[in-house]
Amino acid sequence: MNNKTLFSFLTLILILFNYSISTTGLIWTQTGILISNDGQTNDDFGQSVSMSENYAVIGSPKSQVGNNTEQGKVYLFQNNGSNWVQYLTLTASDGNSSDNFGFSVQISQDENYIIVGAFAAKVGSNYYQGKTYIFQNNGTNWIEKQILTASDGNVGDFFGYSIGISQDDNYIIVGAYAAQVGNYSEQGKAYIFQNNGTNWIEKQILTASDGNSSNRFGWSVGISQSNYAIIGAPFANVVNSSEQGKSYVFENNGTNWIENQILTASDGNSGDNFGYSVGISQDVDYLIVGSPYANVSDKFYQGKAYLFEMNGSNWIEQEILTASDGNAGDFFGLSVQISSNFSIIGAPYATANNNTYQGKAYIFQNNGSAWNDETILFSSDGQIGDYFGKSVNLYYSSFIVGASHANVNNNSFEGKSYVFTTSSSIPQVSIQSCVSLFSQFACYWNQIIGSNFDYQIYYDQQWISIQNPLLNNSIYSQLFNSSQYPNISGNVDYSIQIRACDSFMNVCGDASNPWNLTTRIDSVKNLSLSALLNSQISVSWDYPDVPLFNSTPKLDHYIISYQSNSSNQTQLSFPNSSKSAILTSNLLSNTNYSVSIWGCSNEECLNQNQGEIVSNSIFTLFGKVYNLSCSISNSINIECNWNQPSGSRIPTNYTFSYSSNDSNDSNSIQITTTSYNFTALIPNEEYTINVSACDSNLNCGDISTINIKTKLTKPNILYWNGGIQEFQINFSKIERNYGYLISIDNGNTWNHFDQINESGENVYGIKDNIPGNVLYTILISGCSESTCNISLLGPSSSSVSMIAKLGNIESLSCSSTETSIKCNWNGLLLSEGLKGYCFSCNSTTEFLNSNQTEFTQNNLKEGEVYLISVFASALDNCLASSYSGSPSYLAVLTAGNSVQTTSSSSSKAGVIAAAVIVPIVVIAIVIIAIVLIRKKKQPKYTSVDQPSQNKLLVSHDDKSEKFD
């Protein structure tokens, strides 16, 4: 809590007290604030002031009298022993508008006369010539005794701008700074009037021996016990320093007033206006001259005052006075007055209590060898622009200070004046209140008016200086906490006292009566919130600060409270030894919660027993993503999709991770979308996939998990061909399979070939004993398990089609007569694609149906050799076809006798019976040679008429298995 908050926390009551300040034992106390009973806006009450033992005289030159604006008034206050009471209001009997009656005032020390200047009064036809009024005390009243004017007065002389009366009431001095002397305009004059017992007679007109135009001699005046007068000429040039200023001392020799000495500043500079104000002690020991426009170091117009002491017959500059806290533009020295013991100097433009132009006045005490022991006076109720110090005066150890621009109620610049008196002790400070706060307290106490006292506080068995207390309406306040004051903490009992001391801390007043309070528990330190999985919140903190003399916090327990915008408050209690907690109840995922914690000094934890609350907010982690699903494409491409979790926040990104039993294939990435596709490295492998929603700081929520198994890769058929009742296929090897399943379109299925060989990355297989001339569509799949059920197959290869050749004729045998040959053979066992048989006898060919396995060729010639061939046909005729079987050959001789022969297949030579004659044998050999030549030219496997080949490339590893 800061100081400004304290003033809004408490209501301050303005009470006016008497305050005091010590300067080596002497205390100045503000004993009165003087305000006119009929004051109005812009009266300038306090423009001039003077005082005696029982009276205070205040000029109000802008006051309206009747219908005369700015005619001016003078107010007389009387000291009744305890207060200053307005006693009388003086006005000019011949007053007119704009006279400025009261611009200067002076009361004689014996309280017989009051002198009032009206520098702007019209005399005859001379505007602003000026007048001075003498009021005499007749014992019961103050009567206007005489109106003084200059015998040689002229327009604009400003006679009465400054005035003075001697202590013995014999002489009055009146300044007319704008009077012309010879040809010198505004050189200025001063007039001496002497009391002849009945009237005041103009005795002498004083001018400067070295006067010049615009010197304004008479701007300020002072007079002592009939023997010395001092007159300021603040705009006089000194050698080459324009407007440095001078002051002139005149001595009364019994007959005339003779110029005795011209005073200048030892350190004067142009524009200092030395002589702007002057004063002389009544015992004629000291002179004081103000120089308000003098610079002090680099502070322009801070101002100075010069003290001169009578040394036999001359006035010697004894000391140059400046304000210890002076600043540029203070105009210290704008008003001055002096006695043998004290001098008072006004600085009406000084800042006081942070109020610019509130003004100050400074008292310097004569200790016999120097003027020091500076005391700073300021008004108890001062405000900005009061000009406190515009006028000053003293009577022995009492002082009066005018603040001509002070506001009174709603009247701006009405003006006030303040009276200060001395005592030899510092009054007791009164504490108005002290307030218990969290690990601190605030106190309010009365100000000692017009002083620069320092204050001390007692709360921990020692007195400690109070640093820079705040002042508001005469009440000081300060916030006391451990940052500046030791051993202040929460839930501690304090007995507080405050006292005032002089600025040197040599003398202090009595301590105030004790004010007892107990501070409230401090806030916990280092509150930290962390979001956990499952919508939980971790809370941690450190104990509140404790004072050195109380090392254990006086805590009964802690309260933690939390809620969201859409939920009710939840409060939980934790032991005083706790420094952490996990919040689990009534929490939703992805929701902002405000979490507060405070200590309690008792079970109820109300009001003063409740510690300072510390709060912070945090979002719970995201819940699980919705509808996580994954699918497989192309065996190892995994495609996953999900929906964002519920709650007010939208995830900044997602953590997507996957892993397999094989540690070589795992990954975790951050993505911003609600889908992700990746290609697995391992086929036929189970993958675990995790997805969680995250915020921008990568605080990720609950994990959604799904398992999916990749498929085997698809084999790639590289080469295929059909043979005689068989086909051959070459395909790429796949990884992590348990064998291969080969399927054909006619409903027959084999899970292996008759022969499977692996060579590098390829698999080579042959399937025989299959019907020829049948179109086979072949698919190859890997088996994901050893059982190799259809449900466990990997993806099939692209299909290929092929046709095997029909088989060859087996057991061809023939018998002959003179004119015919009869042959028979075994029919094809695998006859699914068989259309028929082709029987050839030399150039004659017959197509036989598939059921016919014998044939007789007639009308042959006797004794000739015939070449017989039979093959299974893939067509409905005997035209050539790649899918027909190879012919079997036999050479037969018609001789009338039967000759047995063996069949001749494409791999066997024809056999001729041994009984055949040599020519026949020769012929047979020739025929067989022709057959062999034909067979050599025919490939075992042909791709003629086969469907086009497909070649597919598929990745794999070396872990494949196959069926044998």
SESE-757156 format. One line per 2 residues: their letters; for each residue x, y, z of C-alpha. Coordinates in steps of 0.05 Angstrom, whole numbers. Last residue first. Example, Ala and Ser with C-alpha at 12.3 -4.5 7.8 and 13.67 -1.06 7.14 Angstrom:
2
sa> 273 -21 143 ~ 246 -90 156
end
This chain:
964
df> 181 -1471 -982 ~ 140 -1417 -948
ke> 174 -1351 -940 ~ 205 -1306 -887
sk> 228 -1235 -895 ~ 275 -1200 -845
dd> 322 -1170 -896 ~ 287 -1104 -906
hs> 237 -1077 -956 ~ 219 -1017 -1000
vl> 174 -1030 -1060 ~ 189 -1021 -1134
lk> 136 -1045 -1183 ~ 146 -1076 -1254
nq> 84 -1094 -1293 ~ 89 -1142 -1353
sp> 42 -1139 -1412 ~ -6 -1197 -1421
qd> 26 -1259 -1454 ~ 14 -1270 -1530
vs> 87 -1285 -1538 ~ 120 -1289 -1471
ty> 153 -1355 -1485 ~ 182 -1406 -1440
kp> 220 -1468 -1466 ~ 242 -1430 -1526
qk> 231 -1461 -1597 ~ 292 -1462 -1644
kk> 320 -1524 -1611 ~ 254 -1560 -1624
ri> 257 -1549 -1698 ~ 328 -1574 -1704
lv> 308 -1635 -1664 ~ 250 -1650 -1710
ia> 294 -1645 -1772 ~ 344 -1692 -1742
ii> 289 -1741 -1726 ~ 267 -1741 -1799
vi> 337 -1754 -1824 ~ 346 -1809 -1775
ai> 280 -1839 -1796 ~ 301 -1838 -1869
vv> 366 -1873 -1853 ~ 330 -1924 -1811
ip> 281 -1937 -1868 ~ 339 -1946 -1915
vi> 370 -1995 -1865 ~ 310 -2039 -1859
va> 263 -2034 -1802 ~ 267 -2089 -1752
aa> 301 -2046 -1701 ~ 239 -2005 -1693
iv> 249 -1932 -1700 ~ 249 -1887 -1642
ga> 238 -1811 -1651 ~ 285 -1769 -1611
ks> 262 -1744 -1543 ~ 254 -1674 -1513
ss> 197 -1648 -1557 ~ 162 -1712 -1547
ss> 171 -1775 -1588 ~ 127 -1834 -1572
tt> 153 -1904 -1577 ~ 143 -1947 -1639
qv> 112 -2015 -1653 ~ 113 -2039 -1726
sn> 57 -2079 -1754 ~ 70 -2115 -1820
ga> 35 -2093 -1884 ~ 92 -2051 -1901
tl> 73 -1981 -1886 ~ 131 -1951 -1850
va> 119 -1904 -1790 ~ 160 -1846 -1766
ly> 135 -1818 -1699 ~ 132 -1748 -1671
sp> 101 -1716 -1609 ~ 80 -1644 -1620
sg> 91 -1588 -1568 ~ 28 -1566 -1534
sy> -13 -1508 -1557 ~ -5 -1442 -1519
ss> 38 -1405 -1570 ~ -13 -1422 -1623
al> -6 -1447 -1695 ~ -70 -1466 -1730
cn> -97 -1535 -1717 ~ -167 -1517 -1702
dl> -211 -1501 -1643 ~ -150 -1472 -1611
as> -103 -1490 -1554 ~ -86 -1554 -1591
af> -53 -1615 -1560 ~ -2 -1644 -1607
vs> 4 -1706 -1652 ~ 57 -1720 -1704
il> 65 -1778 -1755 ~ 119 -1778 -1807
yv> 104 -1831 -1860 ~ 154 -1881 -1889
eg> 132 -1917 -1951 ~ 122 -1991 -1965
ek> 50 -1989 -1986 ~ 20 -1924 -2002
ln> -31 -1893 -1956 ~ -104 -1889 -1965
nq> -120 -1890 -1892 ~ -98 -1852 -1829
tf> -128 -1882 -1768 ~ -137 -1840 -1704
et> -134 -1850 -1630 ~ -143 -1805 -1567
qn> -210 -1773 -1583 ~ -240 -1737 -1523
sn> -209 -1670 -1539 ~ -239 -1668 -1608
lf> -194 -1684 -1668 ~ -167 -1636 -1719
et> -136 -1673 -1778 ~ -72 -1655 -1814
ts> -44 -1682 -1879 ~ 25 -1660 -1898
nc> 62 -1720 -1871 ~ 11 -1751 -1826
sf> -13 -1700 -1777 ~ -61 -1708 -1718
cy> -82 -1645 -1682 ~ -116 -1655 -1616
gk> -173 -1617 -1584 ~ -192 -1554 -1546
lg> -151 -1567 -1483 ~ -153 -1511 -1431
es> -178 -1554 -1373 ~ -142 -1616 -1398
ll> -94 -1628 -1342 ~ -90 -1705 -1353
lg> -76 -1697 -1426 ~ -100 -1757 -1467
nw> -54 -1817 -1475 ~ -39 -1836 -1546
nc> -66 -1877 -1605 ~ -43 -1887 -1677
ki> -69 -1927 -1736 ~ -31 -1925 -1802
st> -62 -1945 -1867 ~ -47 -1972 -1937
et> -1 -2033 -1930 ~ -18 -2038 -1857
ss> 9 -1997 -1800 ~ 11 -1993 -1724
cs> 23 -1929 -1683 ~ 42 -1909 -1612
ls> 42 -1841 -1577 ~ 54 -1852 -1502
ei> 50 -1778 -1479 ~ 26 -1718 -1518
ng> 56 -1653 -1492 ~ 24 -1605 -1442
lk> -14 -1544 -1459 ~ 24 -1479 -1453
ai> 15 -1433 -1393 ~ -24 -1367 -1398
ms> -7 -1303 -1361 ~ -39 -1244 -1326
vs> -9 -1196 -1276 ~ -41 -1163 -1216
ss> -10 -1105 -1179 ~ 17 -1132 -1115
sp> -29 -1146 -1058 ~ -29 -1109 -992
gl> -10 -1149 -931 ~ -48 -1210 -911
ls> -72 -1224 -841 ~ -147 -1227 -856
in> -133 -1277 -913 ~ -101 -1323 -863
ct> -26 -1329 -865 ~ -20 -1372 -803
se> 51 -1349 -795 ~ 32 -1277 -787
sc> 36 -1215 -831 ~ 34 -1256 -895
gs> 59 -1220 -958 ~ 14 -1214 -1018
il> 21 -1235 -1090 ~ -35 -1229 -1142
it> -39 -1271 -1206 ~ -91 -1269 -1260
yl> -87 -1336 -1297 ~ -112 -1346 -1367
vn> -116 -1421 -1383 ~ -83 -1452 -1444
gp> -46 -1501 -1401 ~ -71 -1534 -1339
in> -22 -1532 -1281 ~ 31 -1582 -1264
dk> 83 -1529 -1251 ~ 92 -1466 -1209
ig> 161 -1433 -1209 ~ 187 -1378 -1162
yv> 241 -1326 -1158 ~ 243 -1274 -1102
ne> 285 -1211 -1110 ~ 327 -1165 -1065
gs> 387 -1210 -1065 ~ 367 -1277 -1095
en> 310 -1312 -1060 ~ 287 -1380 -1088
iq> 217 -1407 -1088 ~ 200 -1473 -1122
df> 133 -1508 -1123 ~ 105 -1441 -1106
hn> 75 -1423 -1040 ~ 10 -1404 -1008
wt> -29 -1430 -1066 ~ -99 -1409 -1084
ng> -146 -1437 -1136 ~ -208 -1398 -1148
nd> -197 -1386 -1222 ~ -169 -1316 -1209
is> -102 -1336 -1182 ~ -73 -1321 -1113
il> -3 -1324 -1087 ~ 8 -1317 -1012
yg> 77 -1301 -989 ~ 115 -1316 -926
yn> 119 -1292 -854 ~ 133 -1220 -872
re> 180 -1170 -838 ~ 206 -1141 -903
ik> 185 -1151 -976 ~ 224 -1185 -1032
sf> 212 -1159 -1102 ~ 180 -1205 -1152
ni> 199 -1258 -1205 ~ 146 -1305 -1233
qf> 150 -1371 -1272 ~ 92 -1409 -1301
eq> 75 -1483 -1311 ~ 37 -1530 -1357
ig> 90 -1519 -1409 ~ 117 -1450 -1392
gn> 85 -1383 -1375 ~ 123 -1319 -1359
wy> 130 -1266 -1305 ~ 179 -1211 -1287
li> 185 -1154 -1236 ~ 124 -1164 -1193
np> 128 -1113 -1137 ~ 107 -1138 -1070
kt> 64 -1090 -1029 ~ 89 -1070 -961
lk> 65 -1104 -900 ~ 17 -1063 -859
tk> 29 -1014 -803 ~ -4 -1026 -736
in> -42 -973 -698 ~ -44 -953 -626
it> -79 -890 -600 ~ -63 -842 -544
si> -91 -775 -521 ~ -45 -738 -474
dg> -68 -687 -423 ~ -42 -617 -432
cn> 21 -584 -458 ~ 55 -523 -431
ln> 96 -507 -493 ~ 101 -434 -476
sd> 54 -416 -533 ~ 2 -464 -507
ca> -1 -538 -519 ~ -51 -592 -539
sv> -30 -665 -532 ~ -24 -722 -582
ni> 7 -791 -571 ~ 15 -846 -624
ty> 37 -916 -606 ~ 60 -956 -668
ee> 51 -1031 -680 ~ 96 -1058 -735
np> 80 -1096 -800 ~ 122 -1046 -839
il> 177 -1005 -805 ~ 199 -937 -827
at> 133 -902 -817 ~ 112 -848 -864
fn> 78 -789 -831 ~ 13 -753 -834
ys> -12 -701 -784 ~ -78 -670 -769
tt> -105 -617 -722 ~ -56 -563 -746
ti> -3 -523 -709 ~ 52 -575 -703
qi> 106 -590 -653 ~ 146 -654 -663
sn> 163 -719 -628 ~ 195 -778 -663
sd> 205 -853 -660 ~ 232 -904 -708
ns> 299 -930 -687 ~ 271 -951 -620
dn> 238 -1011 -652 ~ 179 -1026 -609
ss> 147 -967 -642 ~ 141 -893 -626
ys> 99 -833 -645 ~ 95 -762 -621
ft> 52 -702 -637 ~ 57 -642 -590
yn> 4 -593 -611 ~ 6 -518 -625
tp> -22 -452 -602 ~ -82 -486 -572
ir> -147 -447 -574 ~ -166 -421 -506
sg> -237 -418 -479 ~ -245 -493 -466
sp> -256 -558 -502 ~ -199 -597 -534
qn> -182 -589 -608 ~ -208 -642 -655
wn> -167 -700 -682 ~ -136 -729 -746
ce> -80 -779 -760 ~ -54 -808 -826
in> -2 -863 -823 ~ 34 -881 -887
is> 65 -950 -878 ~ 20 -998 -918
ns> 2 -950 -974 ~ -50 -918 -930
is> -61 -931 -857 ~ -111 -895 -812
cs> -109 -855 -748 ~ -163 -828 -703
ln> -164 -778 -645 ~ -235 -758 -634
yv> -224 -703 -582 ~ -159 -675 -557
kg> -147 -688 -483 ~ -153 -630 -436
fl> -112 -567 -441 ~ -73 -546 -380
tf> -105 -502 -328 ~ -97 -429 -343
is> -66 -387 -289 ~ -81 -327 -247
ns> -47 -293 -189 ~ -69 -267 -122
vi> -38 -245 -57 ~ -85 -227 0
eg> -59 -191 60 ~ -73 -228 124
qn> -140 -238 158 ~ -142 -230 233
qn> -155 -155 227 ~ -220 -169 189
lc> -238 -243 194 ~ -196 -306 197
ee> -244 -344 243 ~ -192 -395 265
ns> -139 -346 285 ~ -80 -308 255
cg> -99 -324 183 ~ -53 -324 123
wi> -74 -307 53 ~ -77 -341 -15
sv> -112 -324 -80 ~ -118 -363 -145
sy> -155 -335 -205 ~ -170 -391 -253
nt> -169 -390 -329 ~ -197 -453 -360
ns> -165 -503 -407 ~ -186 -562 -364
ll> -238 -554 -311 ~ -225 -553 -236
ns> -276 -568 -183 ~ -226 -603 -138
tl> -153 -617 -153 ~ -111 -561 -124
ia> -41 -585 -104 ~ -10 -548 -45
sk> 55 -517 -24 ~ 89 -481 34
ss> 50 -512 90 ~ 71 -504 163
np> 11 -459 177 ~ -36 -517 159
fs> -79 -512 96 ~ -151 -490 87
lq> -188 -494 21 ~ -236 -445 -11
tq> -273 -457 -76 ~ -307 -399 -110
ns> -363 -415 -158 ~ -350 -427 -231
sn> -359 -389 -296 ~ -308 -334 -289
sq> -260 -382 -256 ~ -249 -394 -182
ys> -195 -403 -130 ~ -186 -391 -56
ii> -128 -414 -14 ~ -133 -401 60
yh> -72 -409 105 ~ -70 -430 178
dl> -59 -406 249 ~ -2 -359 234
kp> 42 -319 281 ~ 103 -324 237
ts> 164 -350 275 ~ 227 -307 279
nf> 197 -253 324 ~ 253 -207 347
lp> 282 -203 276 ~ 215 -185 246
vd> 176 -234 203 ~ 166 -234 128
py> 109 -279 103 ~ 126 -352 92
dw> 143 -375 22 ~ 95 -398 -32
sv> 76 -457 -76 ~ 12 -475 -114
si> 6 -533 -163 ~ -58 -533 -205
qs> -94 -595 -231 ~ -132 -603 -295
nl> -110 -676 -305 ~ -40 -654 -319
la> -8 -598 -280 ~ -10 -522 -285
sl> 40 -485 -243 ~ 27 -426 -196
sl> 80 -389 -156 ~ 71 -342 -97
nk> 139 -315 -80 ~ 122 -286 -12
vs> 60 -293 31 ~ 26 -228 46
di> 37 -196 113 ~ -7 -211 173
rt> -39 -149 201 ~ -3 -103 248
tl> -24 -100 320 ~ -36 -32 351
nw> -19 11 410 ~ -12 87 408
pn> 31 113 463 ~ 23 185 487
sa> 69 230 449 ~ 142 236 468
dg> 165 300 501 ~ 203 348 458
cv> 271 338 430 ~ 335 380 434
nm> 401 364 401 ~ 371 330 340
fs> 405 383 297 ~ 341 402 262
dc> 306 408 329 ~ 266 349 353
ar> 193 329 351 ~ 166 266 384
iq> 127 204 363 ~ 106 143 403
is> 83 73 381 ~ 69 11 421
yd> 72 -47 372 ~ 42 -117 372
vn> 62 -161 313 ~ 16 -196 263
gs> 56 -172 203 ~ 125 -143 202
in> 165 -82 222 ~ 234 -97 249
py> 273 -43 214 ~ 245 20 182
qs> 257 38 110 ~ 234 -22 69
sn> 207 -56 131 ~ 145 -13 135
fl> 123 53 165 ~ 77 96 123
qs> 81 169 143 ~ 33 225 157
yi> 39 296 180 ~ -24 337 192
sn> -26 412 183 ~ -71 407 122
nl> -29 354 87 ~ 44 342 103
lp> 79 278 81 ~ 136 252 123
nq> 206 255 93 ~ 243 203 134
is> 223 193 206 ~ 284 188 250
iw> 286 126 294 ~ 281 124 370
qq> 294 55 401 ~ 258 0 437
dy> 222 -22 374 ~ 165 27 366
yi> 192 98 377 ~ 185 149 321
qy> 225 212 310 ~ 208 278 278
df> 249 334 248 ~ 226 404 259
ns> 228 455 203 ~ 179 501 235
gi> 121 546 219 ~ 69 504 254
iq> 90 443 292 ~ 52 391 252
nw> 2 345 284 ~ 8 269 278
yc> -16 214 231 ~ 12 144 232
af> 11 87 181 ~ 26 15 196
qs> 61 -42 163 ~ 59 -118 155
fl> -11 -111 124 ~ -40 -49 155
sv> -56 -25 225 ~ -73 49 228
cs> -43 100 274 ~ -84 161 294
qi> -80 234 314 ~ -14 227 349
sv> -1 290 389 ~ 69 319 391
qp> 92 349 457 ~ 117 419 454
is> 190 436 445 ~ 218 481 500
ss> 247 551 507 ~ 190 590 477
tt> 185 637 419 ~ 128 672 382
fv> 102 668 312 ~ 45 708 282
ys> 17 694 213 ~ -17 740 162
kg> -70 724 110 ~ -90 746 41
ef> -153 756 -1 ~ -114 730 -61
sn> -171 682 -80 ~ -234 688 -40
nn> -269 620 -38 ~ -248 603 33
vn> -190 650 45 ~ -137 645 -9
ah> -67 668 7 ~ -40 721 -40
sa> -16 771 12 ~ 20 721 57
gv> 47 768 111 ~ 95 746 166
if> 95 770 238 ~ 149 755 288
ss> 157 755 363 ~ 225 751 397
yy> 237 827 402 ~ 182 856 359
ln> 188 832 288 ~ 167 847 218
vs> 159 811 152 ~ 125 824 85
kg> 118 780 22 ~ 142 723 67
fy> 83 676 51 ~ 70 688 -22
dg> 8 645 -20 ~ 19 617 -91
iq> 8 543 -76 ~ -20 530 -8
gd> -1 542 64 ~ -44 518 122
ss> 10 514 175 ~ 49 572 145
fl> 124 568 137 ~ 183 587 181
it> 254 563 171 ~ 302 571 229
ed> 376 586 218 ~ 421 579 277
nw> 467 630 245 ~ 485 703 252
as> 556 708 275 ~ 600 731 333
gn> 551 746 387 ~ 502 689 375
nq> 457 731 332 ~ 398 689 310
fi> 375 681 239 ~ 301 672 224
ya> 279 652 153 ~ 212 662 122
kg> 180 616 71 ~ 135 619 10
qy> 76 582 -19 ~ 106 599 -87
tn> 106 525 -108 ~ 73 479 -58
nn> 116 416 -47 ~ 114 427 28
at> 144 496 17 ~ 169 523 -50
ay> 200 592 -45 ~ 168 652 -79
pa> 156 692 -16 ~ 227 687 10
gi> 223 733 71 ~ 281 749 118
is> 278 755 193 ~ 336 780 235
fn> 345 766 308 ~ 384 789 368
ss> 398 864 359 ~ 336 872 317
iq> 326 862 242 ~ 275 865 187
vs> 275 840 115 ~ 229 832 55
lg> 247 810 -16 ~ 310 781 16
ff> 302 709 -10 ~ 273 716 -80
dg> 259 641 -83 ~ 271 640 -159
an> 326 589 -159 ~ 329 547 -96
gd> 347 557 -24 ~ 350 502 27
sa> 405 533 69 ~ 378 602 54
tl> 430 656 45 ~ 460 707 92
ie> 521 749 76 ~ 557 771 140
qe> 592 829 174 ~ 593 884 122
iw> 621 942 162 ~ 582 1005 178
ns> 627 1061 200 ~ 635 1107 260
gn> 651 1059 315 ~ 641 994 280
me> 567 991 267 ~ 550 923 238
fl> 524 907 168 ~ 486 844 150
ya> 472 829 77 ~ 413 788 52
kg> 415 742 -9 ~ 370 718 -64
qy> 354 654 -102 ~ 346 697 -163
fk> 385 650 -208 ~ 413 588 -176
ds> 481 573 -207 ~ 520 595 -145
vn> 472 640 -108 ~ 444 692 -156
ay> 422 759 -129 ~ 351 781 -147
ps> 328 785 -75 ~ 383 832 -50
gv> 358 851 20 ~ 396 898 65
il> 403 889 140 ~ 432 942 187
yd> 458 929 257 ~ 479 965 321
vd> 432 1024 320 ~ 394 1002 383
qs> 330 1004 343 ~ 358 954 293
ig> 356 976 221 ~ 320 945 162
vs> 324 949 86 ~ 288 918 26
yg> 303 925 -48 ~ 370 953 -26
fn> 414 907 -68 ~ 375 898 -133
dg> 420 840 -156 ~ 413 861 -229
sn> 487 868 -243 ~ 531 836 -192
gd> 548 846 -119 ~ 601 807 -81
sa> 620 860 -30 ~ 549 888 -33
tl> 542 963 -32 ~ 532 1013 24
iq> 538 1089 16 ~ 556 1123 82
ne> 539 1183 126 ~ 492 1225 84
iw> 474 1280 133 ~ 408 1290 168
nt> 406 1359 196 ~ 406 1396 262
gn> 422 1345 314 ~ 474 1309 273
ne> 423 1259 247 ~ 460 1207 206
fv> 440 1183 137 ~ 458 1113 111
ys> 448 1100 37 ~ 435 1033 4
kg> 459 1013 -65 ~ 436 970 -122
qe> 466 924 -174 ~ 420 956 -224
ss> 475 960 -277 ~ 543 935 -256
nv> 595 979 -290 ~ 610 1022 -229
vn> 552 1006 -184 ~ 487 1024 -219
af> 426 1042 -177 ~ 364 1000 -185
pa> 358 979 -112 ~ 362 1049 -82
gi> 349 1033 -9 ~ 346 1085 47
ia> 375 1076 117 ~ 362 1126 173
yn> 404 1138 235 ~ 398 1184 296
sq> 326 1188 317 ~ 326 1120 350
si> 325 1079 286 ~ 297 1091 216
gv> 284 1047 156 ~ 268 1059 83
sw> 255 1020 19 ~ 243 1043 -52
gf> 268 1111 -27 ~ 322 1119 -81
rn> 291 1092 -144 ~ 358 1094 -182
ss> 318 1107 -245 ~ 357 1169 -263
ng> 418 1184 -223 ~ 439 1195 -151
ds> 510 1205 -129 ~ 495 1247 -68
at> 430 1210 -58 ~ 370 1250 -37
li> 338 1268 30 ~ 284 1320 39
qk> 285 1350 108 ~ 242 1369 168
ei> 171 1362 143 ~ 131 1377 206
wn> 91 1327 246 ~ 43 1360 292
tg> 31 1375 365 ~ 93 1354 401
nn> 140 1379 347 ~ 144 1310 315
qf> 194 1312 258 ~ 182 1290 186
iy> 240 1265 143 ~ 225 1256 69
ak> 260 1207 22 ~ 273 1220 -51
gq> 278 1183 -117 ~ 321 1183 -179
es> 256 1168 -215 ~ 270 1220 -268
yn> 337 1255 -263 ~ 334 1325 -289
gv> 334 1356 -221 ~ 311 1302 -175
qa> 248 1268 -200 ~ 206 1229 -151
ay> 194 1155 -167 ~ 223 1128 -102
ag> 181 1170 -56 ~ 201 1143 13
vi> 173 1168 79 ~ 213 1175 144
iy> 179 1192 209 ~ 216 1222 267
nd> 206 1236 341 ~ 167 1173 362
dq> 225 1149 406 ~ 231 1084 367
si> 234 1121 301 ~ 179 1114 250
gi> 185 1083 181 ~ 153 1088 112
sy> 158 1059 41 ~ 113 1071 -20
gf> 88 1132 18 ~ 104 1183 -36
fd> 95 1147 -102 ~ 123 1207 -140
gv> 75 1197 -198 ~ 51 1269 -206
ng> 91 1317 -164 ~ 107 1331 -92
ds> 150 1389 -70 ~ 122 1396 0
at> 110 1322 3 ~ 46 1299 36
li> 29 1277 106 ~ -42 1268 131
qk> -50 1278 206 ~ -80 1250 270
ei> -129 1197 245 ~ -154 1171 312
wn> -140 1103 344 ~ -186 1090 402
tg> -189 1084 477 ~ -122 1109 500
nn> -116 1164 449 ~ -75 1121 401
qf> -54 1164 343 ~ -61 1150 269
iy> -14 1183 220 ~ -29 1178 145
tk> 20 1181 88 ~ 3 1208 19
gq> 20 1195 -54 ~ 35 1234 -117
yy> -2 1180 -155 ~ -45 1231 -192
ns> -27 1303 -180 ~ -89 1347 -186
gv> -93 1361 -113 ~ -58 1302 -82
ka> -81 1236 -112 ~ -65 1174 -73
af> -21 1121 -105 ~ 31 1115 -49
ag> -20 1107 7 ~ 27 1096 66
vi> 2 1082 136 ~ 37 1103 201
iy> 10 1078 267 ~ 27 1117 329
ne> 26 1111 404 ~ 43 1036 410
dq> 109 1049 447 ~ 144 1010 392
si> 113 1054 338 ~ 70 1018 288
qv> 89 1016 214 ~ 49 1005 151
sf> 61 1004 76 ~ 12 988 20
gf> -41 1005 71 ~ -78 1057 30
nd> -72 1034 -42 ~ -103 1099 -67
ss> -137 1062 -124 ~ -206 1090 -109
ng> -209 1147 -61 ~ -194 1161 11
ds> -204 1227 46 ~ -215 1200 116
at> -167 1143 102 ~ -187 1076 130
lt> -170 1038 194 ~ -203 974 216
ly> -202 959 291 ~ -193 903 341
qv> -186 838 303 ~ -168 787 357
wn> -100 754 366 ~ -107 698 416
sg> -85 677 486 ~ -64 740 521
nn> -114 787 488 ~ -66 804 432
qf> -97 859 391 ~ -106 861 316
ly> -109 926 276 ~ -130 922 203
vk> -110 973 151 ~ -153 987 91
gq> -146 1003 18 ~ -177 1048 -35
et> -172 989 -83 ~ -243 998 -107
nn> -281 1057 -78 ~ -354 1041 -75
gv> -354 1034 0 ~ -282 1018 17
qs> -254 963 -28 ~ -191 928 -5
kp> -131 930 -51 ~ -83 960 0
sg> -95 910 56 ~ -43 930 108
iv> -35 890 171 ~ -20 919 240
ay> -7 872 298 ~ -16 899 368
ne> 3 881 439 ~ 79 881 441
sm> 88 915 375 ~ 77 891 304
sv> 82 911 232 ~ 57 881 167
sq> 51 901 94 ~ 21 864 34
gf> -13 822 87 ~ -85 831 62
dd> -76 833 -13 ~ -151 848 -20
nt> -155 807 -85 ~ -221 772 -66
qg> -255 799 -5 ~ -241 806 69
dn> -293 830 119 ~ -269 796 182
si> -196 802 163 ~ -153 741 173
li> -96 732 223 ~ -69 663 235
gt> -40 661 305 ~ 8 629 353
qt> 55 595 304 ~ 110 572 351
wi> 183 590 348 ~ 226 550 396
lg> 290 574 428 ~ 337 520 459
tt> 394 522 411 ~ 346 531 353
si> 286 490 372 ~ 221 489 334
sy> 149 495 357 ~ 78 476 341
nf> 11 502 364 ~ -45 460 338
li> -100 471 285 ~ -140 408 272
li> -157 384 202 ~ -188 315 204
lt> -159 263 156 ~ -204 209 130
lf> -168 143 120 ~ -160 95 63
sf> -157 147 8 ~ -100 181 45
lt> -67 113 55 ~ -72 98 -19
kn> -30 159 -35 ~ 22 135 14
nm> 30 68 -20 ~ 0 0 0
end
